[in-house]
Amino acid sequence: MRHHISSQHTLEGTLRGSGDLVIAGTVRGDIVLEGSVHVLAGGSVEGDVQCASLIVEGRWSGNAHLSDLFSAHEGATARGTLSTIRIEVMPGAKLQLDVDMREPAAVAATSPPRTSAPAAVAVSPPSAAPVSAPAPASPAPTTATAAPDEEEEAVEDEAAADPGAADEAARDEGPKSSRKARR
């Protein structure tokens, strides 16, 4: 069921119920619905909203606890705290919100969202100027190292070719077990 508050009406107080609510006029007070609240262009809500979805084309200020979606359309103005699982913002919407993105089950809780200072966000249409990507960073130099088996084979080959060099390599490297432990 869909309920309407026309542009000629101002409602003060708390609204509770089921179904969807479309607001073209003014509501000063809290709204608690099982459905969605749609504030049309020219409409305004000053109060806390608890519902599935809040769609704003006009003005809304307060706290909102939503189980699904917050949507701000072009020309919308929204101020307050918001607890939801999904957000949709169209270019041209003006927002000043403290947003708490929650898991679906957590949104249904009645505790209010955190009370930190709201952050101002202004969404403007995308610019027509092309955006250039930064130049890719030069690749880091790579260093090749011999695998452990190749290193041991090289020492053994040296020992076969020159027994004195093998003794020298053994003194430099220490015993084979310590060489392996260092790796």
N, C-alpha and C positions, 0 to 999 in steps of 0.2 A: 504494500500500500504506500502511496506517495502523498505526502502532505505539503501544502504550500503556505508560505507567508508572503502576501503580496507587497508590492512596493508602497502601497498606501498604509501599511500597518507597521506599528512598533510594538513589540512584545517585551515586557519586562517580567523576569521571574525565571523559574526553572522549568524546562521542558523535559518530560520523560515519556518514553514510549517505544514502539517498534515501527518498522517501516523506514522509508526514506523521507527526508525533509529538504525541500527546496526553499531557499530564502531569497526573496527579491527586496524585502523591506529591511527592518532593523530588529535585532534581538539583543537585549541587554540582560544577560543571565546565562546560566549553565544549561547545556543540552546533553542529555543522556539518552542515546538511541541504540537499538540493535542494528539499525541499517546505516545509511550514509547521510551526510549533511553536505548540501551543495549550495554554496553562497554565490549567487549570480552577480554579474557586473551591476553595480548600483546597490547591491545588498551589503549588509554589514552585521557582524557578530562581535560583541564585546563580552566574552565570558569563556568559561571552560567547556570543552567539548569532549565527550567520550562516546565513540561510535566506531563503526568498521572503517569508513573512509571519510575524509574531509577534502572536498574539492572547492577551491577558492578561486573565484573570478573577480570578486569584489574585495571586501576588507574583512579581516579576522584578526582579533587580538585576544590573547589568553593562554591557557594551557590546553593541550590536546593529547589525549591518550587514545591511539587508534590501533585497531587489531589488523588493519590491512594497509591502506594507502593514504598518503598526503599528496595532493596535487595542487600546484599553484600555476594558474594560467597567465597569459599575457595580460598586463594591467592589474593583476592581483597585488594586494599588500597584505603581508602576514607578519605578525609580531607576537613573540611569546616563547613558550617551551613546547616541544613536540616529542612525543614518544610513539614510534611507529616501526614497521618493518620494511616499508617501501616508500620512496619519495620520488615525485615527478615534478620537475620545475621547467616551465616553458620560458623562452627568452622574453624579457620585458616584465617579468614578475619581480617584485621588490620584497625581500625577506629580511627579517631581523629575528633569528630563531636560535634557541639553544636546542639542539637536536640530540636525541638519545635513540639510536638504532638498536632494536632489541630482537631477540628471538620471538617467534610468534606466541609462544606460551607466556613469555614474560610480559608482553604488552597487556594482557588481560588483567594483570595484577593492578590493584587500585592504588598502589603507592605512587606518588608523583615523581616525575623525573628529577635528576639532579638540578641544583639551583645555582649553577655557576652563571657568570655574567653572559648575556646573549652576545653572539657574534653577528656582526652586520654583514649581510650578503646582498649584493645587487647583481642581478643577472641581466646582461645586455645582449642584444642580437650579435651573432658572430660577425666579425669584420670581413670585408670583402678582400682585404689584402692577403696575398698568399703567405703562408707560414713556411719558412725555410727550416729544414732540419739541420742541426749542428753537424759539422764535419765529423766523420768517424774518427775516433782516437786511433793513433798509430798502434799497431799490435805490439805487445810487450815482447822484448827479445826472448828467444828460447835458447836454452842451453841443453845440449845433449850430453848425457852421461852414460858411461858403460854399465851394462848390467853386471851384477855381482859375479856371475859365472864367467863372463868375458874378462873381468879384471883378474880373477884367479888364474884363468888360462894364460893371460898375458904374463903374469909373474912366473908361471911354470915354464912358458916358452923361453923367457929370459934366462931362467936357470939352466935350461938345456943348452942354450946357445953360449952362455958365458957364466960359469959357476961363480965367479967373483961378483958379478952383478946381482946374482940371486942372493948372496949373503948381504950385500949392500941394501937390496930391496927389503929383505927380511928385517934388517936393523931399522930401516926407515919406517916400515909398516908395523913392526912388532910381530908377535906370534899370530898365526892365522886365526885363532879363536878370538883374539881381541879385535882383529879387523872386522870379523863378522859381527861382533857385538856392537861396534860403532855404527853399523849400518842400520 
